[in-house]
Amino acid sequence: MRRVSITEARREWSKLLAAVEAGESVIITRYGKPVAHLAPPKGAARFLDRASLRAGMPLMRESAGEFIRKLRDDERY
């Protein structure tokens, strides 16, 4: 869990929100004492980064043109 001062939180608000969005919890402190806790909502969907998403997708066996042509031809009959 990350701890930041109020001054740092004001200066780097967008970075803190990005960290919370990625699943990290952040404690905001004033004079070393916790005053706020930023955490992602329970049950929030976490999105995969692009590389992980692409790695999990199967490769296409045919080109996009062939795939669309086959779809179009199947609808004609």
C-alpha positions in Angstrom: 0.0 0.0 0.0 1.4 3.3 -1.1 1.5 6.3 1.3 1.7 9.9 0.0 1.4 13.3 1.7 -1.4 15.7 0.8 1.1 18.0 -1.1 2.3 15.1 -3.2 -1.3 13.9 -3.8 -2.2 17.3 -5.1 0.9 17.5 -7.3 0.5 13.9 -8.7 -3.3 13.4 -8.6 -3.6 11.9 -12.1 -0.8 9.4 -11.4 -2.4 8.4 -8.1 -5.7 7.8 -9.9 -4.0 5.7 -12.5 -2.4 3.6 -9.8 -5.8 3.1 -8.1 -7.3 2.2 -11.4 -4.6 -0.5 -11.8 -5.7 -2.0 -8.5 -3.3 -0.3 -6.0 -4.5 1.3 -2.8 -3.1 4.7 -1.7 -3.1 6.3 1.8 -3.0 10.1 1.9 -1.4 11.5 5.0 -1.2 14.9 6.7 1.8 15.3 9.0 2.4 11.6 8.8 -1.1 10.6 9.9 -3.6 8.9 7.5 -6.5 11.2 6.5 -7.8 9.4 3.3 -7.7 6.0 1.7 -8.0 5.7 -2.1 -8.9 2.2 -3.3 -10.6 0.8 -6.4 -14.3 0.0 -5.9 -15.1 -3.6 -5.0 -16.0 -5.7 -8.0 -14.5 -3.2 -10.4 -13.4 -4.7 -13.7 -9.7 -4.6 -14.4 -8.8 -4.2 -18.0 -5.8 -6.1 -19.4 -3.0 -4.2 -21.0 -2.8 -4.5 -24.8 0.0 -7.1 -24.8 -1.8 -9.5 -22.5 -5.1 -9.1 -24.4 -3.4 -9.9 -27.7 -1.5 -12.9 -26.3 -4.8 -14.4 -25.2 -6.5 -14.1 -28.5 -6.4 -17.0 -31.0 -4.7 -16.3 -34.4 -7.0 -16.0 -37.4 -6.9 -18.9 -39.8 -7.9 -16.8 -42.8 -7.5 -13.2 -43.9 -10.0 -10.6 -43.0 -11.1 -10.3 -46.6 -11.8 -14.0 -46.9 -13.7 -14.0 -43.6 -15.9 -11.1 -44.7 -16.5 -12.6 -48.1 -17.6 -15.9 -46.5 -20.0 -14.1 -44.2 -21.5 -12.1 -47.1 -21.8 -15.3 -49.2 -23.4 -17.2 -46.4 -26.1 -14.5 -46.0 -27.1 -14.7 -49.7 -28.2 -18.3 -49.5 
